[in-house]
Amino acid sequence: MTDQHWTRAFIGFDYAAGADGPRTFDCWSFFRHVERQQFGREMPPMLLPVGLIAQYKAFRTQPGAFGCQRIEKPRKPVSGDAVLMSHKNRPHHIGVYVADVPGVAVLHCLEGRGSVLSTMFHLETFAWNITGIYRPVNEEPGPALPADAGSP
């Protein structure tokens, strides 16, 4: 028996724009991979509109088309929620909210870094802005798969 956190199985994958696994992902396909493997939810592929900025805008304005609904205060995010983020040259990025680690964190897949777990402190330090948190709603979560099911 191991006491490693479930996110460990998802750290170390590679990043490539448009990639959809099994060892290389973009941020949306990585989000989908974690949702499927850890939370038992099948999220839709992001096919249209073409272009990351257009996809980001579509997600923000029509989250239901992507199987999510925006979380508004006072509701609190939970592990598995989608975190929409922006950064200087990346106005469009998504990760998975992780509530059960000290300081709360986001599991995400970045160009030049691959899949990483970033605490809110690290996101703020590196100028990432959270632009919205969304709850997957297209299906009830199924049973989580064993932690090694998503290992690179």
C-alpha positions as a printed Julia matrix, in Angstrom:
152×3 Matrix{Float64}:
   0.0    0.0     0.0
   1.28   3.45   -0.89
   0.42   6.82    0.58
   1.29   8.79   -2.55
  -1.24  11.36   -3.66
  -3.4   10.47   -6.69
  -1.94  13.34   -8.73
   1.45  11.59   -8.81
   0.16   9.23  -11.51
  -0.48  12.21  -13.8
   2.81  14.09  -13.48
   5.47  13.73  -16.15
   3.47  13.49  -19.37
   4.71  15.49  -22.36
   2.99  18.47  -23.99
   2.32  19.03  -27.7
  -0.36  21.24  -29.24
  -3.2   19.07  -30.54
  -1.89  15.87  -28.91
  -4.38  13.47  -27.32
  -2.28  10.87  -25.48
  -1.34   8.31  -24.55
   1.95   9.93  -23.38
   1.61  13.41  -24.9
  -1.26  15.85  -24.42
  -2.35  19.43  -24.9
  -4.05  21.07  -21.91
  -7.63  20.12  -22.91
  -6.82  16.51  -23.76
  -4.87  16.23  -20.49
  -7.89  17.59  -18.6
 -10.05  14.98  -20.34
  -7.52  12.22  -19.51
  -7.5   13.09  -15.78
 -11.29  13.39  -15.67
 -11.65   9.96  -17.32
  -8.96   8.13  -15.34
  -9.38   9.7   -11.89
 -13.02  10.77  -11.76
 -14.69   8.38  -14.21
 -16.12  11.23  -16.33
 -15.99  11.34  -20.11
 -15.56  14.93  -21.25
 -16.22  15.88  -24.88
 -13.35  16.52  -27.27
 -12.77  20.14  -28.19
 -13.22  20.07  -31.95
 -14.66  23.44  -32.92
 -14.06  26.29  -33.26
 -10.56  25.99  -34.63
  -7.84  27.85  -32.74
  -7.02  27.94  -29.05
  -8.24  31.49  -28.42
 -11.56  30.74  -30.15
 -11.88  27.54  -28.09
 -11.18  29.46  -24.87
 -13.85  32.03  -25.73
 -16.32  29.27  -26.61
 -15.63  27.49  -23.31
 -16.14  30.73  -21.34
 -19.39  31.64  -23.09
 -20.86  28.14  -23.6
 -19.39  25.85  -20.91
 -22.37  23.49  -21.21
 -21.21  22.5   -24.71
 -18.05  21.19  -23.03
 -19.9   19.35  -20.25
 -19.32  22.0   -17.55
 -21.07  24.76  -15.63
 -19.41  27.79  -14.05
 -18.99  27.68  -10.27
 -20.11  30.92   -8.65
 -19.4   32.0    -5.07
 -20.3   30.96   -2.41
 -19.96  27.45   -3.88
 -16.5   26.06   -3.32
 -14.47  24.21   -5.95
 -13.8   20.52   -5.43
 -11.15  18.21   -6.82
 -11.89  17.52  -10.47
 -13.32  20.94  -11.28
 -11.96  22.65  -14.4
  -9.77  25.7   -13.8
  -9.65  28.14  -16.69
  -6.47  30.23  -16.6
  -4.63  32.92  -18.5
  -1.01  34.03  -18.62
   0.81  36.77  -20.51
   1.2   34.93  -23.8
  -1.29  32.15  -22.98
  -4.77  33.66  -22.63
  -6.26  30.16  -22.81
  -5.34  27.27  -20.54
  -7.2   24.67  -18.51
  -6.27  22.46  -15.59
  -7.81  20.25  -12.91
  -8.55  21.68   -9.46
  -6.97  19.65   -6.63
  -8.5   20.48   -3.25
  -6.9   17.84   -1.06
  -3.29  19.11   -1.0
  -1.86  21.83    1.27
  -2.47  25.21   -0.3
  -4.8   23.8    -2.99
  -3.35  23.17   -6.46
  -3.98  22.8   -10.18
  -2.87  19.78  -12.2
  -2.21  20.89  -15.77
  -0.15  20.26  -18.89
   2.01  23.14  -20.11
   3.99  23.81  -23.23
   7.67  23.4   -22.4
   6.99  21.69  -19.05
   4.54  18.87  -19.6
   2.12  17.84  -16.85
   2.76  19.42  -13.45
   1.03  20.1   -10.15
   1.13  23.82   -9.28
  -0.03  25.21   -5.95
  -2.03  28.42   -5.97
   1.08  30.14   -4.58
   3.13  28.95   -7.57
   0.43  29.98  -10.05
   0.34  33.45   -8.53
   4.15  33.69   -8.41
   4.4   32.87  -12.11
   1.58  35.3   -13.05
  -1.14  32.79  -13.9
  -4.64  34.23  -13.46
  -7.65  32.06  -12.74
 -10.44  33.33  -14.96
 -13.09  30.82  -13.92
 -13.79  27.51  -12.25
 -16.21  25.08  -13.86
 -17.79  21.87  -12.6
 -18.11  18.91  -14.97
 -21.82  18.08  -15.14
 -22.3   15.82  -18.14
 -22.17  12.64  -16.05
 -22.1   11.6   -12.47
 -18.56  10.67  -11.46
 -17.85   6.98  -11.64
 -15.48   5.05   -9.44
 -11.9    6.28   -9.55
  -9.48   3.9   -11.23
  -6.37   2.69   -9.43
  -3.67   5.39   -9.21
  -1.33   3.53  -11.56
  -3.93   3.5   -14.34
  -2.8    6.92  -15.53
   0.94   6.48  -15.04
   3.23   7.6   -17.85
